Amino acid sequence: VRVAWEPSMVSLTKEEIAAVYGAAAAKSDVIKATQALSADELASVYGKSVVGASPEAIAGKKPAPGVGGAVARDNARTIASSGPKSKADGLKLGDPKLSKNDQVPLFQRRAEMFDAILARQAAAIDALPKEAITVTMPDGKVLQKSAWVDTPLSIAEGISKQFAGRMCVAKVKYTRRLAGLGTVVAADEMEEEGEVDGVDQGFELWDMSRPLEGDCELKLVGFDEPEGQETFWHSSSHVLGCALEQEFGSQLTHGPPTSGGFFYDSFMGHKVVAQEDFGKIEAKAKELAKQKAPFVRLVLSKEDALKLFADNPFKVHTIQTKVPDGSLTTAYKCGPLVDLCRGPHLPHTGKVEAFAVVKNSSSYFLGQANCDSLQRVYGVSFPDKKALAKWKQFQEEAAKRDHRKIGVEQDLFFFHELSPGSCFFLPHGCRLYNALVQFIREQYWGTGKKDDRVYHEVITPNMYNMNLWVTSGHAAKYKENMFTFDVEKAEFGLKPMNCPGHCLMFKSKARSYRELPLRLADFGVLHRNELSGALTGLTRVRRFQQDDAHIYCTVQQIKGEVRGVLELIERVYKIFGMTFSLCLSTRPETKIGDDSLWDKAEKLMEEALNDFGKPWKLNPGDGAFYGPKIDVRVYDALERPHQCATVQLDFNLPNRFDLSYIGQGSEAKDGLGPNASEAERQLAEGGRLRPVMIHRAVLGSVERMIAILTEHYAGKWPLFLSPRQLVVVPVTKEQLAYAEELRELFHSEGFHVDVDETLNKLPKMILNAQKAQYNYILVVGRNEVTDRAVNVRLRTGVERGLQSVDDFIAHIKAERAACGVGFEMETAAPAAAK
């Protein structure tokens, strides 16, 4: 049994499934998932009889026909994990004396066994009837093909060889699936740790060289699309894995694509990868690419998988913990490499024309520090060398902007091993942090008009009794990512999100329709127990704050509130100088609530998006189970995407916390649908209604946003955020007293101001101020003292000349109030200076 996790979701019991989906669902429907419950959780929730059974057996379903089963796969990939999680305290599997000479014969034995099992599979496929099937292309053209014979690659080649050469992977949606060899379980399935684009609803990714298995719709995908890039980098991780085996005799563990390339973790005994090894690894990878070795897919039983990978204890552990007894899984071969993998892959390694090792680090098996230490090697690849060269130029610019580098240079923050994942913000960093939070607070304040969308800031506790998280559902699936501890023999946890606490606040008194919409904003400190190997600067931390807010409203108010959030997002990111894209994700198969409610909610979300007037895309079936959502992807100065803002409707938490408000007149009874639940009918009898809850964030994590903005601005902060706004530079010591007077004056106006008291030569003082990224450098000499003025220079080298102190103060106050909007041309350097 597998359950999806979303920000405020729950692992449902049989009774809850029956109550929400109907009695039949509790018996026959498998809830789609990104990760499986542990054996202990399965036993406690569903009974011991289900432990070890296949998902189909648990659901009472017949296996889906076809080789590889056609179970719908989540297209999610791990962004920064260290392998599939399981309970493995202190698990040590690797032999420190691991030797390349001992491993090479084992690799050969593995390849021979693969070929033997593949021959049996080929014979079984040959025996299947080659029925006529129809393949519908995106343009509506219908092709007549044969099952178990024709492949997406052969169809692409029928269009043109050049076109086929550009394709990486296919997307297939079956309307009729023929019986095949059985249903497979993805043994390499990982927990989601990052935002990854999903496959179209009903479609599954399919190897270009894998025969089709029935009537279907077919889409062909190149490197320029997310699924094509992911497949390209996934295949490249196998090329990297092969190079690690051949060069070091490594025992491979986990090698996924990431948002910017791929990596492979492997056990190497006492060997530690060094930078001088990068060239050797690249040479092995390029050698395999030149061979144009095909990626060959093999469906095999759990027993055969255990035999095939018997010499790799890490793969054995994965098979034992991820593949139920009696189930099938898949492996792929390319050249001498055989790897446990769900696929899909490129047709052959020759597609990887440009390959580079990027960096290396250490990690832990299963992401747990008391398990084996592994070597992680990161790589990137492209279909041609020009793309790799362009990528390297981009990386050079990105390295200059790295927030970890700038954070040290500007004395903003640091991390310490005694509190990993928790940032120490130094005085200048705290100025920046507070300025960003205050900026959002000012957006919440509004204009004071009656119809203005004002947010009410609240403060909620940092820790709660675990019973809160049981009620919300987080305890069932998110507990391992929480910091928990005992208080007077009761279990408590530090909050990882604010929504359950806000539900308690809503429920703290009787509510009326007159109070809605109620907008609660919270900057409270959150803690999430992230894996130590996943911690990365400010982008992934354990302690952070969000510009979190929850809106409680009526169904009729959804449209206006969603549009209001979108307008706020647009206003904020316009000030930051960032663009964004919008995507509406609609009801998944695991939705809760009545279809009529979803119809209305999705229609209102669509109308809000249309009224907003910006382009948006539809992502059918990818909404949260508790409501549709709008994902907002923002783009920085380097056009890198970041998932920060979000707008999500939630029908679930108001139910779990039994939230209600007194409706207007008879609207509670009048609004009852034909499929209303008993709980809703009881509420209506008392004239009460359930509110809808909207989860929304604009910045998301403040820490992560500081990292993004640091790199977006390259450390050149706009005045309203800048931790170093003004510096007064006296030409000689005779002007020091005047400089100090100016410091007091600017400080009284709320500006961060310093005086350069070094009395170095003037060009050096100006250069130092420019390097420190002061927005304004104010040079004062005898004339400035006499005229009560300042000579204004910008950090870009632009000289604004002499200005009276009063005029200059008026200027910078206006610039600060406008958050820099309208002042960009004045502060920019001329082209020659750039």
TAFENTA-V813087 format. One record per residue. N is the residue number from 1. RES is the residue in one letter. SS is DSSP state (hx for helix, st for strand, lp for the rest). PHI is phi as a letter, one per 40 degrees, with the letter a starting at -180 (NA if undefined). D_CENTER is the distance of its C-alpha to the mean C-alpha in Angstrom with 1 decimal. Layout:
((N,RES,SS,PHI,D_CENTER) (N,RES,SS,PHI,D_CENTER))
This chain:
((1,V,lp,NA,24.2) (2,R,st,b,20.5) (3,V,lp,b,18.6) (4,A,lp,c,15.3) (5,W,lp,b,13.2) (6,E,lp,b,12.1) (7,P,lp,d,12.3) (8,S,lp,b,16.1) (9,M,lp,b,17.0) (10,V,lp,a,19.7) (11,S,lp,c,21.1) (12,L,lp,c,24.2) (13,T,lp,c,27.7) (14,K,hx,d,30.2) (15,E,hx,c,32.0) (16,E,hx,c,28.9) (17,I,hx,d,28.0) (18,A,hx,c,31.7) (19,A,hx,c,31.7) (20,V,hx,c,28.7) (21,Y,hx,b,28.9) (22,G,lp,h,32.6) (23,A,hx,c,34.6) (24,A,hx,c,34.2) (25,A,hx,c,30.4) (26,A,hx,c,30.9) (27,K,hx,c,32.9) (28,S,hx,b,31.5) (29,D,lp,c,27.8) (30,V,lp,c,25.0) (31,I,lp,c,21.9) (32,K,lp,c,19.0) (33,A,lp,a,16.5) (34,T,lp,b,13.6) (35,Q,lp,a,15.8) (36,A,st,c,19.5) (37,L,lp,c,21.5) (38,S,lp,c,23.6) (39,A,hx,d,27.3) (40,D,hx,c,28.3) (41,E,hx,c,26.1) (42,L,hx,d,27.3) (43,A,hx,c,30.9) (44,S,hx,c,30.8) (45,V,hx,c,29.2) (46,Y,hx,b,30.7) (47,G,lp,g,33.6) (48,K,hx,c,34.4) (49,S,hx,c,35.4) (50,V,hx,c,31.9) (51,V,lp,c,30.7) (52,G,lp,g,30.6) (53,A,lp,c,31.1) (54,S,lp,c,29.0) (55,P,hx,d,26.6) (56,E,hx,c,29.3) (57,A,hx,c,32.0) (58,I,hx,c,30.4) (59,A,hx,c,29.9) (60,G,lp,g,33.4) (61,K,lp,b,32.3) (62,K,lp,c,33.9) (63,P,lp,d,31.7) (64,A,lp,c,30.4) (65,P,lp,c,32.6) (66,G,lp,h,31.9) (67,V,lp,c,31.1) (68,G,lp,g,27.6) (69,G,lp,g,27.8) (70,A,lp,g,25.6) (71,V,lp,c,23.5) (72,A,lp,c,20.5) (73,R,lp,c,17.6) (74,D,lp,c,14.0) (75,N,lp,c,12.6) (76,A,lp,c,9.6) (77,R,lp,b,9.6) (78,T,lp,c,9.1) (79,I,lp,c,7.5) (80,A,lp,a,9.9) (81,S,lp,c,12.0) (82,S,lp,b,15.7) (83,G,lp,h,16.5) (84,P,lp,c,17.0) (85,K,lp,c,17.8) (86,S,lp,a,21.3) (87,K,lp,c,23.9) (88,A,lp,a,25.7) (89,D,lp,c,27.1) (90,G,lp,g,28.8) (91,L,lp,c,28.4) (92,K,lp,b,30.2) (93,L,lp,b,30.5) (94,G,lp,c,31.1) (95,D,lp,c,34.6) (96,P,lp,d,34.9) (97,K,lp,c,37.8) (98,L,lp,d,35.7) (99,S,lp,b,37.6) (100,K,hx,c,36.8) (101,N,hx,c,40.4) (102,D,hx,c,39.9) (103,Q,hx,c,36.6) (104,V,hx,d,37.8) (105,P,hx,c,40.3) (106,L,hx,c,37.6) (107,F,hx,c,35.3) (108,Q,hx,c,38.4) (109,R,hx,c,39.2) (110,R,hx,c,35.6) (111,A,hx,c,35.9) (112,E,hx,c,39.3) (113,M,hx,c,38.2) (114,F,hx,d,35.3) (115,D,hx,c,37.9) (116,A,hx,c,40.2) (117,I,hx,c,37.7) (118,L,hx,c,36.6) (119,A,hx,c,40.3) (120,R,hx,c,40.5) (121,Q,hx,c,37.4) (122,A,hx,c,39.0) (123,A,hx,c,42.2) (124,A,hx,c,40.6) (125,I,hx,c,38.9) (126,D,hx,d,42.2) (127,A,lp,c,43.8) (128,L,lp,c,41.6) (129,P,lp,c,43.2) (130,K,lp,c,42.1) (131,E,lp,c,42.0) (132,A,st,c,41.7) (133,I,st,b,38.3) (134,T,st,b,37.0) (135,V,st,b,34.0) (136,T,st,c,32.9) (137,M,st,c,31.3) (138,P,lp,d,29.2) (139,D,lp,c,32.5) (140,G,lp,g,34.1) (141,K,lp,c,36.4) (142,V,st,b,37.2) (143,L,st,b,37.9) (144,Q,st,c,40.2) (145,K,st,b,39.0) (146,S,st,b,39.6) (147,A,lp,c,37.3) (148,W,lp,g,36.7) (149,V,lp,b,38.0) (150,D,lp,c,36.1) (151,T,st,b,32.6) (152,P,hx,d,30.1) (153,L,hx,c,31.3) (154,S,hx,c,34.9) (155,I,hx,c,34.2) (156,A,hx,c,32.4) (157,E,hx,c,35.4) (158,G,hx,c,37.6) (159,I,hx,c,36.1) (160,S,lp,a,36.4) (161,K,hx,c,36.0) (162,Q,hx,c,34.1) (163,F,hx,c,31.7) (164,A,hx,c,31.1) (165,G,hx,c,30.5) (166,R,hx,c,27.6) (167,M,st,c,25.8) (168,C,st,b,23.1) (169,V,st,a,22.5) (170,A,st,b,23.7) (171,K,st,b,22.4) (172,V,st,b,25.0) (173,K,st,b,25.8) (174,Y,st,c,28.9) (175,T,st,b,31.6) (176,R,st,a,33.9) (177,R,st,b,33.0) (178,L,lp,c,35.9) (179,A,lp,c,36.5) (180,G,lp,b,35.4) (181,L,lp,c,34.9) (182,G,lp,h,32.6) (183,T,lp,c,29.1) (184,V,st,b,26.7) (185,V,lp,b,24.1) (186,A,lp,c,21.0) (187,A,lp,c,21.9) (188,D,lp,c,18.9) (189,E,lp,c,16.4) (190,M,lp,b,13.6) (191,E,lp,c,11.4) (192,E,lp,c,7.8) (193,E,lp,b,6.0) (194,G,lp,a,2.5) (195,E,lp,c,2.6) (196,V,lp,b,6.1) (197,D,lp,c,9.3) (198,G,lp,c,11.7) (199,V,lp,c,15.5) (200,D,lp,d,18.1) (201,Q,lp,d,19.5) (202,G,lp,g,22.1) (203,F,lp,c,21.4) (204,E,st,b,20.6) (205,L,st,c,20.1) (206,W,st,a,23.5) (207,D,lp,d,25.1) (208,M,lp,c,27.3) (209,S,lp,c,30.1) (210,R,lp,c,29.8) (211,P,st,d,32.6) (212,L,lp,c,31.9) (213,E,lp,b,33.0) (214,G,st,i,34.1) (215,D,st,c,34.2) (216,C,st,a,30.8) (217,E,st,c,29.0) (218,L,st,b,27.7) (219,K,st,b,25.3) (220,L,st,b,25.2) (221,V,st,b,22.2) (222,G,st,b,22.4) (223,F,lp,c,20.4) (224,D,lp,c,19.7) (225,E,lp,b,17.5) (226,P,hx,d,13.9) (227,E,hx,c,15.4) (228,G,hx,c,18.2) (229,Q,hx,c,16.3) (230,E,hx,c,14.2) (231,T,hx,c,17.6) (232,F,hx,d,19.4) (233,W,hx,c,17.2) (234,H,hx,c,17.4) (235,S,hx,c,21.1) (236,S,hx,c,21.3) (237,S,hx,c,19.9) (238,H,hx,c,22.9) (239,V,hx,c,25.1) (240,L,hx,c,23.9) (241,G,hx,d,24.6) (242,C,hx,c,28.0) (243,A,hx,c,28.8) (244,L,hx,c,28.0) (245,E,hx,c,30.2) (246,Q,hx,c,33.0) (247,E,hx,c,33.0) (248,F,hx,b,32.5) (249,G,lp,g,33.0) (250,S,lp,c,29.6) (251,Q,st,b,28.5) (252,L,st,c,25.0) (253,T,st,b,22.4) (254,H,st,a,18.9) (255,G,lp,a,17.7) (256,P,lp,c,14.5) (257,P,st,c,13.2) (258,T,st,b,10.3) (259,S,lp,c,8.8) (260,G,lp,b,12.2) (261,G,st,i,14.7) (262,F,st,a,15.2) (263,F,st,a,16.9) (264,Y,st,b,19.4) (265,D,st,c,20.4) (266,S,st,a,24.1) (267,F,st,c,27.0) (268,M,lp,b,29.8) (269,G,lp,g,32.3) (270,H,lp,c,33.4) (271,K,lp,c,32.2) (272,V,lp,b,29.7) (273,V,lp,c,28.2) (274,A,lp,b,29.5) (275,Q,hx,c,29.0) (276,E,hx,c,32.3) (277,D,hx,c,31.0) (278,F,hx,d,28.5) (279,G,hx,c,31.3) (280,K,hx,c,32.5) (281,I,hx,c,29.1) (282,E,hx,c,28.8) (283,A,hx,c,32.4) (284,K,hx,c,31.8) (285,A,hx,c,28.8) (286,K,hx,c,30.8) (287,E,hx,c,33.7) (288,L,hx,c,31.7) (289,A,hx,c,30.5) (290,K,hx,c,34.1) (291,Q,lp,c,35.1) (292,K,lp,f,33.0) (293,A,lp,c,32.5) (294,P,st,c,31.4) (295,F,lp,c,28.4) (296,V,st,b,30.3) (297,R,st,c,28.8) (298,L,st,b,30.6) (299,V,st,c,30.5) (300,L,st,a,32.1) (301,S,st,c,32.9) (302,K,hx,d,31.6) (303,E,hx,c,35.0) (304,D,hx,c,34.9) (305,A,hx,c,31.4) (306,L,hx,c,32.7) (307,K,hx,c,35.7) (308,L,hx,c,33.8) (309,F,lp,b,31.6) (310,A,lp,d,34.2) (311,D,lp,c,34.3) (312,N,lp,b,30.7) (313,P,hx,c,30.3) (314,F,hx,c,26.5) (315,K,hx,c,26.3) (316,V,hx,c,29.0) (317,H,hx,c,27.1) (318,T,hx,c,24.0) (319,I,hx,c,26.5) (320,Q,hx,c,28.4) (321,T,hx,c,25.5) (322,K,hx,b,23.4) (323,V,lp,b,26.3) (324,P,lp,c,28.8) (325,D,lp,d,32.4) (326,G,lp,g,33.9) (327,S,lp,c,30.6) (328,L,st,b,29.8) (329,T,st,a,26.9) (330,T,st,b,26.4) (331,A,st,b,26.9) (332,Y,st,b,27.1) (333,K,st,b,29.6) (334,C,st,a,29.7) (335,G,lp,g,32.7) (336,P,lp,c,33.5) (337,L,st,c,30.0) (338,V,st,b,29.4) (339,D,st,b,26.0) (340,L,st,c,24.7) (341,C,lp,a,22.0) (342,R,lp,c,20.9) (343,G,lp,g,20.8) (344,P,lp,c,21.2) (345,H,lp,b,22.5) (346,L,lp,c,24.4) (347,P,lp,c,28.2) (348,H,st,a,29.1) (349,T,hx,c,28.3) (350,G,hx,c,30.3) (351,K,hx,c,27.5) (352,V,lp,c,25.9) (353,E,lp,c,28.3) (354,A,st,b,26.5) (355,F,st,b,24.9) (356,A,st,a,24.3) (357,V,st,c,23.4) (358,V,st,c,21.3) (359,K,st,a,21.4) (360,N,st,a,21.8) (361,S,st,a,21.2) (362,S,st,b,22.0) (363,S,st,a,20.0) (364,Y,st,b,21.1) (365,F,hx,c,21.5) (366,L,hx,g,19.4) (367,G,hx,g,17.8) (368,Q,lp,b,21.0) (369,A,lp,c,23.3) (370,N,lp,c,26.4) (371,C,lp,b,25.7) (372,D,lp,d,26.5) (373,S,st,c,25.5) (374,L,st,b,23.9) (375,Q,st,b,23.7) (376,R,st,b,20.5) (377,V,st,b,21.1) (378,Y,st,c,18.5) (379,G,st,a,19.6) (380,V,st,a,19.1) (381,S,st,a,21.3) (382,F,st,a,22.5) (383,P,lp,c,25.2) (384,D,lp,a,27.6) (385,K,hx,c,28.5) (386,K,hx,c,28.4) (387,A,hx,c,24.6) (388,L,hx,c,24.3) (389,A,hx,c,26.7) (390,K,hx,c,24.8) (391,W,hx,c,21.6) (392,K,hx,c,23.7) (393,Q,hx,c,25.0) (394,F,hx,c,21.6) (395,Q,hx,c,20.6) (396,E,hx,c,23.9) (397,E,hx,c,23.1) (398,A,hx,c,19.5) (399,A,hx,c,21.3) (400,K,hx,c,23.7) (401,R,hx,c,21.1) (402,D,lp,d,19.1) (403,H,hx,c,18.7) (404,R,hx,c,19.9) (405,K,hx,c,23.0) (406,I,hx,c,23.7) (407,G,hx,d,23.2) (408,V,hx,c,26.0) (409,E,hx,c,28.1) (410,Q,lp,c,28.1) (411,D,lp,f,28.5) (412,L,lp,c,25.5) (413,F,st,a,23.9) (414,F,st,a,23.9) (415,F,lp,b,22.7) (416,H,lp,b,25.1) (417,E,hx,c,25.2) (418,L,hx,c,26.9) (419,S,hx,a,23.8) (420,P,lp,c,20.8) (421,G,lp,g,17.5) (422,S,lp,b,19.7) (423,C,lp,c,20.6) (424,F,st,c,24.2) (425,F,st,c,24.6) (426,L,lp,c,28.0) (427,P,hx,d,30.3) (428,H,hx,c,29.0) (429,G,hx,c,25.4) (430,C,hx,c,26.3) (431,R,hx,d,28.0) (432,L,hx,c,24.8) (433,Y,hx,d,22.8) (434,N,hx,c,25.6) (435,A,hx,c,26.0) (436,L,hx,c,22.4) (437,V,hx,c,22.7) (438,Q,hx,c,26.2) (439,F,hx,d,25.1) (440,I,hx,c,22.9) (441,R,hx,d,25.9) (442,E,hx,c,28.1) (443,Q,hx,c,26.0) (444,Y,hx,c,26.4) (445,W,hx,c,30.1) (446,G,lp,g,31.0) (447,T,lp,c,34.5) (448,G,lp,g,36.2) (449,K,lp,c,37.3) (450,K,lp,d,37.6) (451,D,lp,c,35.2) (452,D,lp,c,32.6) (453,R,lp,c,29.1) (454,V,lp,c,29.5) (455,Y,lp,b,27.0) (456,H,st,b,28.6) (457,E,st,c,27.1) (458,V,lp,b,27.5) (459,I,lp,b,27.2) (460,T,lp,b,26.3) (461,P,lp,c,26.9) (462,N,lp,c,24.6) (463,M,st,b,25.6) (464,Y,st,b,26.7) (465,N,st,c,28.7) (466,M,hx,c,26.5) (467,N,hx,c,28.4) (468,L,hx,c,26.1) (469,W,hx,c,23.1) (470,V,hx,c,25.3) (471,T,hx,c,26.1) (472,S,hx,c,22.6) (473,G,lp,g,21.5) (474,H,hx,c,19.0) (475,A,hx,c,21.6) (476,A,hx,c,21.6) (477,K,hx,b,18.0) (478,Y,hx,b,16.4) (479,K,hx,c,19.5) (480,E,hx,c,18.6) (481,N,hx,c,15.8) (482,M,lp,b,18.5) (483,F,lp,c,21.4) (484,T,st,b,24.5) (485,F,st,a,28.2) (486,D,st,c,31.6) (487,V,st,b,33.6) (488,E,lp,f,37.2) (489,K,lp,g,36.4) (490,A,st,b,33.6) (491,E,st,c,29.9) (492,F,st,b,27.7) (493,G,st,a,24.0) (494,L,st,c,22.3) (495,K,lp,c,20.2) (496,P,lp,c,16.4) (497,M,lp,a,16.3) (498,N,lp,c,19.2) (499,C,hx,d,19.7) (500,P,hx,c,22.2) (501,G,hx,c,24.3) (502,H,hx,c,24.4) (503,C,hx,c,25.7) (504,L,hx,c,28.4) (505,M,hx,c,29.3) (506,F,hx,c,29.7) (507,K,lp,c,31.8) (508,S,lp,c,33.9) (509,K,lp,a,36.5) (510,A,lp,c,37.7) (511,R,lp,b,35.9) (512,S,st,b,37.4) (513,Y,hx,d,36.2) (514,R,hx,c,37.6) (515,E,hx,c,34.8) (516,L,lp,c,32.0) (517,P,lp,c,29.7) (518,L,st,b,28.9) (519,R,st,b,26.0) (520,L,st,b,25.1) (521,A,st,b,23.1) (522,D,st,a,22.2) (523,F,lp,b,21.2) (524,G,lp,d,21.7) (525,V,st,c,20.5) (526,L,st,b,17.8) (527,H,st,b,17.4) (528,R,lp,b,14.9) (529,N,lp,c,16.3) (530,E,lp,c,13.6) (531,L,lp,c,15.0) (532,S,hx,c,17.2) (533,G,hx,c,16.1) (534,A,hx,c,12.5) (535,L,lp,c,13.7) (536,T,st,a,13.5) (537,G,lp,f,15.6) (538,L,lp,c,14.4) (539,T,lp,c,10.7) (540,R,st,a,10.5) (541,V,lp,b,13.6) (542,R,lp,b,15.5) (543,R,st,b,17.5) (544,F,st,a,16.3) (545,Q,st,b,17.2) (546,Q,st,b,15.7) (547,D,st,c,17.6) (548,D,st,c,17.3) (549,A,st,a,19.8) (550,H,st,b,21.0) (551,I,st,b,23.6) (552,Y,st,b,26.1) (553,C,st,a,28.0) (554,T,lp,c,30.1) (555,V,hx,d,29.1) (556,Q,hx,c,31.3) (557,Q,hx,c,29.4) (558,I,hx,d,25.9) (559,K,hx,d,26.5) (560,G,hx,c,27.8) (561,E,hx,c,25.1) (562,V,hx,c,22.2) (563,R,hx,c,24.0) (564,G,hx,c,24.6) (565,V,hx,c,21.0) (566,L,hx,c,20.3) (567,E,hx,c,23.3) (568,L,hx,c,22.1) (569,I,hx,c,18.8) (570,E,hx,c,21.0) (571,R,hx,c,23.4) (572,V,hx,c,21.1) (573,Y,hx,c,19.3) (574,K,hx,c,22.7) (575,I,hx,c,24.1) (576,F,hx,c,21.3) (577,G,lp,g,22.2) (578,M,lp,b,18.8) (579,T,st,c,18.4) (580,F,st,a,15.9) (581,S,st,b,15.5) (582,L,st,b,15.5) (583,C,st,a,14.8) (584,L,st,c,16.6) (585,S,st,b,15.5) (586,T,lp,b,18.6) (587,R,lp,d,20.1) (588,P,lp,c,19.1) (589,E,lp,c,21.9) (590,T,lp,c,21.2) (591,K,lp,d,21.7) (592,I,lp,b,24.0) (593,G,lp,g,26.8) (594,D,lp,c,29.4) (595,D,hx,d,28.9) (596,S,hx,c,31.0) (597,L,hx,c,28.6) (598,W,hx,c,25.6) (599,D,hx,d,27.8) (600,K,hx,c,28.6) (601,A,hx,c,25.1) (602,E,hx,c,23.6) (603,K,hx,c,26.7) (604,L,hx,c,26.4) (605,M,hx,c,22.7) (606,E,hx,c,23.9) (607,E,hx,c,26.9) (608,A,hx,c,25.0) (609,L,hx,c,22.9) (610,N,hx,c,26.1) (611,D,hx,c,27.9) (612,F,hx,c,25.3) (613,G,lp,g,26.3) (614,K,lp,b,23.2) (615,P,lp,c,22.1) (616,W,st,a,19.5) (617,K,st,b,18.5) (618,L,st,c,18.8) (619,N,st,b,16.4) (620,P,lp,c,18.9) (621,G,lp,g,18.1) (622,D,lp,b,14.4) (623,G,lp,c,15.1) (624,A,st,c,14.8) (625,F,lp,c,18.0) (626,Y,lp,c,19.3) (627,G,st,i,19.1) (628,P,lp,c,17.9) (629,K,st,a,15.1) (630,I,st,b,14.6) (631,D,st,c,11.2) (632,V,st,b,11.9) (633,R,st,b,10.7) (634,V,st,b,12.8) (635,Y,st,b,14.4) (636,D,lp,c,16.1) (637,A,lp,c,19.6) (638,L,lp,c,18.5) (639,E,lp,g,16.8) (640,R,lp,c,13.4) (641,P,st,c,10.6) (642,H,st,b,8.4) (643,Q,st,c,6.7) (644,C,st,b,9.2) (645,A,st,c,11.8) (646,T,st,a,12.1) (647,V,st,b,15.3) (648,Q,st,b,15.7) (649,L,st,c,19.1) (650,D,st,b,20.0) (651,F,lp,c,23.2) (652,N,lp,c,22.6) (653,L,hx,d,22.8) (654,P,hx,d,26.0) (655,N,hx,c,27.5) (656,R,hx,c,26.6) (657,F,lp,c,28.0) (658,D,lp,f,30.9) (659,L,lp,c,30.4) (660,S,lp,a,33.0) (661,Y,st,a,35.0) (662,I,st,c,38.6) (663,G,lp,c,38.7) (664,Q,lp,c,41.2) (665,G,lp,f,44.4) (666,S,lp,b,44.0) (667,E,hx,c,40.5) (668,A,hx,c,39.2) (669,K,hx,c,41.7) (670,D,hx,c,41.7) (671,G,lp,c,37.9) (672,L,lp,c,37.9) (673,G,lp,c,36.8) (674,P,lp,c,38.6) (675,N,lp,b,35.8) (676,A,lp,c,35.4) (677,S,lp,c,34.9) (678,E,hx,c,37.7) (679,A,hx,c,35.8) (680,E,hx,c,35.4) (681,R,hx,c,39.1) (682,Q,hx,c,40.1) (683,L,hx,c,38.2) (684,A,hx,c,39.9) (685,E,hx,c,43.2) (686,G,lp,c,42.7) (687,G,lp,g,41.6) (688,R,st,b,38.0) (689,L,st,b,34.7) (690,R,lp,c,31.1) (691,P,lp,c,28.9) (692,V,st,c,25.5) (693,M,st,b,22.7) (694,I,st,b,20.1) (695,H,st,c,17.0) (696,R,st,a,16.1) (697,A,st,a,14.7) (698,V,st,b,15.5) (699,L,st,c,14.3) (700,G,st,g,11.9) (701,S,st,c,12.5) (702,V,hx,c,15.7) (703,E,hx,c,15.3) (704,R,hx,c,12.1) (705,M,hx,c,13.9) (706,I,hx,c,16.9) (707,A,hx,c,15.2) (708,I,hx,c,14.1) (709,L,hx,c,17.6) (710,T,hx,d,19.4) (711,E,hx,c,18.2) (712,H,hx,c,18.7) (713,Y,hx,c,22.2) (714,A,lp,f,22.9) (715,G,lp,g,24.4) (716,K,lp,c,26.8) (717,W,lp,c,26.1) (718,P,lp,c,27.6) (719,L,lp,d,30.5) (720,F,lp,c,29.0) (721,L,lp,b,26.3) (722,S,lp,c,28.2) (723,P,lp,c,29.3) (724,R,lp,b,32.3) (725,Q,lp,c,33.8) (726,L,st,b,37.5) (727,V,st,b,39.7) (728,V,st,c,43.5) (729,V,st,b,45.4) (730,P,st,c,49.1) (731,V,lp,c,51.2) (732,T,lp,b,53.7) (733,K,hx,c,54.3) (734,E,hx,c,56.6) (735,Q,hx,c,53.5) (736,L,hx,c,51.7) (737,A,hx,c,53.1) (738,Y,hx,c,52.0) (739,A,hx,c,48.5) (740,E,hx,c,48.4) (741,E,hx,c,49.7) (742,L,hx,c,46.9) (743,R,hx,d,44.3) (744,E,hx,c,45.6) (745,L,hx,c,45.7) (746,F,hx,c,42.2) (747,H,hx,c,40.9) (748,S,hx,c,42.8) (749,E,lp,c,40.9) (750,G,lp,g,37.5) (751,F,lp,b,36.6) (752,H,lp,c,35.4) (753,V,st,b,38.4) (754,D,st,b,39.9) (755,V,st,b,43.2) (756,D,st,c,43.7) (757,E,lp,c,46.7) (758,T,lp,c,46.9) (759,L,lp,f,49.4) (760,N,lp,c,48.5) (761,K,lp,c,49.6) (762,L,hx,d,48.1) (763,P,hx,d,46.1) (764,K,hx,c,44.4) (765,M,hx,c,43.5) (766,I,hx,c,42.1) (767,L,hx,c,40.1) (768,N,hx,c,38.7) (769,A,hx,c,37.7) (770,Q,hx,c,35.9) (771,K,hx,c,34.0) (772,A,lp,c,33.0) (773,Q,lp,g,31.6) (774,Y,lp,c,34.0) (775,N,lp,c,33.8) (776,Y,st,b,37.6) (777,I,st,b,40.2) (778,L,st,b,43.5) (779,V,st,c,46.6) (780,V,st,b,49.7) (781,G,lp,b,53.2) (782,R,hx,c,56.7) (783,N,hx,c,56.4) (784,E,hx,c,53.2) (785,V,hx,c,55.0) (786,T,hx,c,58.0) (787,D,hx,c,56.1) (788,R,lp,f,53.6) (789,A,st,b,50.8) (790,V,st,b,47.9) (791,N,st,c,47.3) (792,V,st,c,43.6) (793,R,st,b,41.5) (794,L,st,b,37.8) (795,R,lp,c,35.4) (796,T,lp,c,35.4) (797,G,lp,h,39.1) (798,V,lp,c,40.2) (799,E,st,b,43.4) (800,R,st,c,43.8) (801,G,st,g,47.3) (802,L,st,c,49.4) (803,Q,st,b,48.3) (804,S,st,c,49.9) (805,V,hx,c,48.0) (806,D,hx,c,48.1) (807,D,hx,c,46.8) (808,F,hx,c,44.0) (809,I,hx,c,42.9) (810,A,hx,c,42.9) (811,H,hx,c,40.8) (812,I,hx,c,38.0) (813,K,hx,c,38.0) (814,A,hx,c,37.5) (815,E,hx,c,34.7) (816,R,hx,c,33.0) (817,A,hx,c,33.5) (818,A,lp,c,32.1) (819,C,lp,f,29.0) (820,G,lp,g,30.2) (821,V,lp,c,30.3) (822,G,lp,g,33.5) (823,F,lp,b,34.1) (824,E,hx,c,32.0) (825,M,hx,c,35.0) (826,E,hx,c,37.1) (827,T,hx,c,34.8) (828,A,lp,c,33.8) (829,A,lp,c,35.8) (830,P,lp,c,38.1) (831,A,lp,d,37.1) (832,A,lp,c,39.6) (833,A,lp,c,38.2) (834,K,lp,c,34.7))
